[in-house]
Each structure stands twice: as C-alpha cells, then as structure tokens.
Amino acid sequence: MPGLISFATPSAPGAGTAGGAGGPSGTGTTGITTPTPTATADTPGTAGSARPTKSAGSSGGSPSTPKPPTSSTSVRSVNYPNRYWHLSGGLVKLDAVTSSSGRRDASFTRVEGLADASCYSFATADGTYLRHREFVLRAERDDGSSLFGKDATFCPRDSAAGSGAVMLESVNYPGRYLRHKSFQLRLDPYRNTDLYRSDSAFWLVDGVS
C-alpha cells in the first residue's frame, strides 16, 4: 500500500567476524607445560624436525628426575664434554675445571624453581642464584621480587643432542633456552639447527667439587 515503509532485517551480532571467540592459538599459556617452542622466522618449520620436549616420564611439566631440597649439581656441556658451567666474575661461562677453586665455582645447589616448583633454580656457594639478565646468565642475590624468581627458574626439556641430556627453558621467556656462545652462557630463542641443539644440550651431573 502506498505510504508503507519497508525496513531491512538487521544482521546478527558478530556475523562475518572471523575468530570471534578467544584469541590466537596458544594465547594465555606460560610455555612451562608446552613441550615445543613457538616457531619463529628463524625456526624453519620442517616436518619431523628435532624439537625439545618435556623430560621423559614427566607430568604437567615436572622433570623426570626427583628434586630433593638440595642437590649439588654441575652442568656439563654435551659438545664440549670437558667443560662445565663455571662462575667467573659474576658471569657463567663454559670452562674446563682444574683447580679446587674452579671446581667449587662449577658446583651449584639445585633446588625447586623459585617461580615454579616443577622446574629448577641453581644457587651458588655464597647464596646467590643464577638468573638471566639482558639474556646473559649471571649470579645475583635474590631480591625477593617476582621478576627475579622467574629470571632464575629454568625447566628441563629432553634434548635430541645427547642421551640423558636436557635443554633448560626460561619460565618467563618460553621458547628461549640456555646455550653457550663463545663459551658464554646466555638465553637465546630456539633455532632448528644442529649447532643450536648441541650448544644448548647439557648433562646435570654430581657436583665436581
């Protein structure tokens, strides 16, 4: 009839919007219980590539080896088996250990992670902890902050570079692992290369002191 006005039916709310529920895959995870690092432009995504996984026999991120309150531990390199983590000038380097003082500075007290009890923290003989700062591993005194606890907590992941070896993943930077570069220990993003896997593979052994 003349004079009637026709109105279009309004669209349903959110129609045509992709991904309306939730966010990108993986959003909200801490990386602690995620067995593989996030792929990056530097990480070729080849099928079947050797990636670190949670330690065999672990549950919910717990490493396969039990963690008593204290455990004297030295950290031995897989691709330089005569070299260990060694505290020198406040920084952690990969050195051959010969003297008694060198052995003392290459032994750490392995304890439950300050930020996650299913992971590890490493205390020195004088009561400091190993933590990453500016992505370099060093010894500093615990200031009680949440940031320090996270910087000083590392989760073991099985390594493909050596039998019984582990990679140590940062709690607050998932996908970054401790590795040696020019014999300096630092936190670097995972790379799908044999060199990276070898440089980031370590055996946790009885303290050499």
C-alpha positions in Angstrom: 0.0 0.0 0.0 1.2 3.5 -0.7 2.9 5.2 2.3 4.3 2.0 3.9 8.0 1.9 4.6 9.9 -1.3 4.4 12.8 -1.9 6.9 15.7 -4.4 6.2 16.3 -7.1 8.8 19.4 -6.2 10.9 22.4 -8.6 10.7 23.0 -10.9 13.6 25.6 -9.5 16.0 29.1 -10.6 15.1 28.1 -12.1 11.8 31.0 -12.3 9.4 33.7 -11.7 12.1 36.3 -14.5 12.0 37.7 -15.8 15.2 35.2 -14.0 17.4 35.8 -16.4 20.3 39.1 -16.5 22.1 42.4 -15.4 20.7 45.3 -16.9 18.6 46.2 -20.5 19.3 48.3 -20.7 22.4 47.3 -17.4 23.9 47.5 -17.4 27.7 50.0 -20.3 28.0 53.1 -19.8 30.0 55.3 -22.2 27.9 56.1 -24.3 31.0 54.0 -27.2 30.1 54.3 -26.7 26.3 56.8 -29.3 25.0 57.9 -27.4 21.9 58.9 -23.8 21.4 56.9 -21.4 19.3 58.1 -21.4 15.7 59.6 -18.1 14.6 61.0 -16.7 11.4 64.4 -18.1 12.5 63.0 -21.5 13.2 62.4 -23.5 10.0 59.1 -25.4 10.4 60.2 -28.6 8.7 58.2 -31.7 9.5 59.8 -34.1 11.8 62.4 -31.6 13.0 64.1 -32.4 16.3 62.4 -30.1 18.9 62.9 -30.2 22.7 60.1 -32.0 24.6 59.2 -32.3 28.3 61.6 -34.7 30.1 60.5 -38.3 29.7 58.2 -39.5 32.4 57.2 -36.0 33.5 53.7 -34.9 34.2 52.4 -31.4 34.0 55.9 -30.1 33.3 57.6 -32.0 36.2 61.1 -33.2 35.2 61.7 -36.9 35.3 64.4 -36.7 38.0 63.3 -36.0 41.6 64.3 -32.8 43.2 65.4 -33.0 46.8 65.6 -29.7 48.8 69.3 -29.5 47.9 71.3 -31.3 45.3 74.9 -30.5 44.4 75.0 -30.3 40.6 77.5 -29.5 37.9 76.3 -28.7 34.4 78.4 -30.4 31.7 78.3 -29.5 28.0 77.4 -32.2 25.5 79.5 -30.8 22.7 82.4 -29.8 24.9 82.3 -32.6 27.5 85.4 -31.4 29.3 83.8 -28.1 30.0 81.2 -27.1 32.7 79.2 -24.1 33.7 81.7 -22.1 35.8 81.1 -18.9 37.7 83.7 -16.3 36.7 83.5 -12.6 37.5 79.8 -12.9 38.3 79.0 -14.4 34.9 78.5 -18.1 33.9 80.9 -19.4 31.3 81.7 -22.8 29.9 85.2 -23.6 31.2 87.5 -26.6 31.8 87.7 -27.1 35.5 91.1 -28.0 37.0 91.7 -26.2 40.3 89.9 -26.8 43.6 88.5 -23.2 43.5 87.4 -23.8 39.9 85.5 -27.0 40.9 83.8 -25.0 43.7 82.6 -22.4 41.3 81.4 -25.1 38.9 79.1 -26.7 41.5 75.7 -25.4 42.3 72.9 -26.3 44.7 69.9 -27.4 42.5 66.6 -26.6 44.2 63.0 -26.3 43.2 62.4 -23.4 40.9 61.8 -20.1 42.6 58.9 -19.4 40.3 57.8 -23.0 39.5 58.4 -26.0 41.8 58.4 -28.4 38.8 61.4 -26.6 37.4 65.0 -25.8 38.6 66.9 -22.9 40.2 70.6 -23.0 40.8 72.1 -21.5 44.0 75.8 -20.7 44.3 78.1 -21.5 47.3 77.8 -17.9 48.6 74.0 -17.9 48.5 73.3 -16.1 45.2 71.2 -17.6 42.3 71.9 -18.0 38.6 69.5 -15.8 36.7 69.3 -14.3 33.2 69.5 -10.5 32.9 69.8 -8.9 29.5 69.7 -12.6 28.3 73.1 -13.3 29.9 73.4 -15.9 32.7 74.9 -14.5 35.9 74.9 -14.9 39.7 72.9 -12.3 41.7 71.4 -12.2 45.2 67.7 -12.8 45.4 65.8 -9.6 45.9 62.5 -11.3 46.6 60.8 -10.0 43.5 58.6 -12.0 41.2 60.8 -11.0 38.3 63.9 -12.3 40.0 62.2 -15.6 40.7 61.2 -16.0 37.1 64.6 -15.0 35.8 66.2 -17.7 38.0 63.8 -20.6 37.0 64.5 -23.0 34.2 62.5 -26.0 33.1 64.3 -29.1 31.8 63.3 -30.5 28.3 64.7 -33.6 26.7 67.4 -32.9 24.2 68.0 -34.8 21.0 71.7 -33.9 21.1 72.8 -36.5 23.7 71.5 -39.4 25.7 70.2 -38.2 29.1 70.9 -34.5 28.2 68.4 -31.7 28.8 67.8 -28.2 27.5 66.8 -25.6 30.0 63.9 -23.4 29.0 63.2 -20.0 30.6 60.0 -19.7 32.6 59.3 -16.1 31.6 60.7 -16.4 28.1 59.2 -19.6 26.8 60.9 -20.7 23.6 64.3 -19.4 24.8 66.9 -21.8 26.1 70.2 -21.5 27.9 73.1 -22.2 25.4 76.7 -21.3 25.2 78.0 -18.9 22.6 81.8 -18.2 22.6 81.7 -20.1 25.9 79.3 -17.5 27.4 76.0 -18.8 28.8 73.0 -16.9 27.5 69.3 -17.2 26.8 68.6 -17.5 23.1 65.5 -18.3 21.0 65.3 -21.9 19.8 66.7 -22.5 16.3 66.2 -25.6 14.3 69.9 -26.2 13.7 72.3 -28.9 14.9 74.7 -26.3 16.3 71.9 -24.7 18.4 70.8 -28.1 19.7 74.4 -29.1 20.6 75.2 -25.7 22.2 72.0 -25.9 24.4 72.4 -29.5 25.5 73.7 -30.3 29.0 74.1 -33.1 31.4 73.2 -32.4 35.0 75.8 -34.4 36.9 77.0 -34.7 40.5 78.9 -31.7 41.7 82.6 -31.7 40.7 83.7 -30.0 44.0 
